Every structure is written in C-alpha cells, then in structure tokens.
Amino acid sequence: METAQRQEQAVPGAFTAFARFALCGGGVGIASSFAVAALASWMPWVLANALITVLSTLLATELHARFTFGAGGRATWRQHAQSAGSAAAAYAVTCLAMLGLHQLMAAPGAVLEQVVYLSAAALAGAGRFVLLRLVVFARNRRPAATTARSVHTTVARASSAPADPATLCHAA
C-alpha cells in the first residue's frame, strides 16, 4: 500500500509534466532541427528528417519515461512503439509543412525553413504530449487490472463458501 502511495506521489501533475515535456522534447527537437539541416546538405531533406526523427524519438521516449511522466524507469517496447506512432504523425506534419513552404517559395532561406519546421514540430509536439500523457505513459492501467482481478477473486471466494443464512443476513 505504501509503495502504491509513493508511486502516486511520484506522478507529476499536468503542468509539471508539460514543463518537463517541453524541456526534454523541446531540447531534443531543437537539436534535431539543426541535425536535419546539417544532414540535408548530404542527403535529401525527407530522408534526413526520417533518420533524425527515428533517433530523436528513441532518445525522447527514454527521457519521457524516466523524467517527464514519472514512469520511474526505462521505456518498455510497447511505449517505444506507441511513441513511434505519434512520432510518425509528427514526421508527416513537419514534412507537409516543409513541402508546403517549398511549394510557396522556390528557394526559402534557412531561417524561414527553421521557423516553419519548428512551428510544425511545436504543433505536433502539443498533440504528442496529450497522447503520451493520456495513453502511452498513463499510470492508471495497472491498478485497474489489479482491482478487477481482486474483485473477481473475492467474488469467487464468496461464491465457493457455503451460504450461511445468518451470515448473509448480517452482511446485508
């Protein structure tokens, strides 16, 4: 019981989690934007973005598991997979933003590309925060499963015991 209470106390509130998410995810995102720009000089931008998205997602998921959402340890494979799904959506948002920019301007400058990329990444990041907090790193899944098992066990024990009318009347 004390362990469960300690875990509940360790879960950060929404504001704290968002601040940590912005610090970790934003830091990784800003570093990623520079890495994408550097790699794009050697390979197509879409490929550079894909490579950096994969690496930054792995790093950010670990940071979010350990620090942002108070999971208290390394991210599981399931959390990595779910986080990768949200990162794929973020990748699509940043690609569409950059493709749209290049449709509007033949040769946008590096500063404008960074502004568009970071704006799209911030929009996608807000959506990722909600998804990661409510689904991927949600802490309420395990207690619900445990509660359901204990209720089932209690019902099974009660139904297997002989029904004593005095006990049943007293319990009612």
ABEGO torsion letter per residue (X at the ends): XAAAAAAAAABBBAAAAAAAAAAAAAAAAAAAAAAAAAAAAABBAAAAAAAAAAAAAAAAAAAAAAAAAGAGBBBBAAAAAAAAAAAAAAAAAAAAAAAAAAAABABBBAAAAAAAAAAAAAAAAAAAAAAAAAAAABAAAAAAAAAAAAAAAAAAAAAABBBBAAAAAAAX
